[in-house]
Amino acid sequence: MKALELRQISYTYPGGTKALDEISFSVEEGQSVAILGSNGAGKSTLLDILLGWNKVGDVSLFGKDLSSYGRKELGRTLALVPQSEHYNFSFTLLEYTLFGRSPYLSQMGIPTQEDAEIASQALKEVGLAAYEDRPITSLSGGEHQLLLLARAIAQQSKVLLLDEPTSALDPANRMRVINILKSLSEQGKTLLFTTHDANLAYELATHVAMLKKGKMLCYGTKEETVTSQMLTTLYETPMHVGMVEGKTLIY
Ligand SMILES: Nc1ncnc2c1ncn2[C@@H]1O[C@H](COP(=O)(O)OP(=O)(O)OP(=O)(O)O)[C@@H](O)[C@H]1O
């Protein structure tokens, strides 16, 4: 089953910048796709389109037009993990993670004990269980990024869209997030993430999409796409794909 399908998607911002130019690709359910590209290549614009924030035609989610999804139905299908988020109010970590349960709440909007347990478990998975009752405003940048992942885990959607999911993390938390995402992938979740880290793409993705100046340079399995030649073309700087102790290393 195709989890996502985009056909000939172009997007021009009101000021006239053409951010995406005839992008077409599809993602099978359970695949993990890395979107690589230089600054300004169109990665965030693509995520916004998949979230339905930038309206364009011909995007489908599990065979159904994205624009025909209701709010709660979309929330049960798709979760976003942004790099960061601005807080208007000072919630506790548990309260903030509970927002991930919104697509499942009744009309009254009151979370159940089960919702609280799911949120608590999600905080535990990202290593923030001890901070459950702390205000979100007290978090460091990396902890903030982990919290946003916890909220998406609590959302239990079929697809996760992640914007540079390890950008603020130290090596131990980077590895923790890689392991969480691998485990979600093994559970059959579909992942689509942007990154500037080609090693992360290679480690986590089954497929890689390379965006260059709004156009799709290539899309395919990571083995097909992640080559020294393709990365050098993508970033316009010398890149090498090598092997160190039996592991692929990109530098
Ligand atoms: N709100 C906006 N109004 C006008 N132009 C925009 C807007 N947002 C993005 N752009 C432009 O669209 C292009 C694509 O931007 P986008 O943010 O999608 O790139 P990106 O690949 O996510 O970059 P980065 O890696 O730097 O985050 C860029 O040229 C950018 O300047």
The ligand as a Gaussian input file, in Angstrom:
#p B3LYP/6-31G(d) Opt

LIG

0 1
 N        7.801000      31.884000       3.553000
 C        8.609000      31.978000       2.510000
 N        8.490000      33.008000       1.645000
 C        9.291000      33.111000       0.574000
 N       10.262000      32.219000       0.260000
 C       10.423000      31.176000       1.085000
 C        9.611000      30.995000       2.249000
 N       10.015000      29.869000       2.882000
 C       11.020000      29.356000       2.143000
 N       11.269000      30.143000       1.064000
 C       12.284000      29.907000       0.026000
 O       11.983000      28.672000      -0.615000
 C       13.177000      27.946000      -0.861000
 C       13.104000      26.583000      -0.176000
 O       13.131000      26.786000       1.220000
 P       13.016000      25.587000       2.267000
 O       12.867000      26.200000       3.617000
 O       11.973000      24.644000       1.809000
 O       14.459000      24.902000       2.103000
 P       15.168000      23.790000       3.003000
 O       15.669000      22.757000       2.045000
 O       14.266000      23.333000       4.089000
 O       16.395000      24.602000       3.582000
 P       17.255000      24.470000       4.960000
 O       18.074000      23.227000       4.827000
 O       18.105000      25.704000       4.925000
 O       16.280000      24.440000       6.110000
 C       14.336000      28.818000      -0.376000
 O       14.849000      29.528000      -1.483000
 C       13.677000      29.768000       0.603000
 O       14.349000      31.010000       0.657000

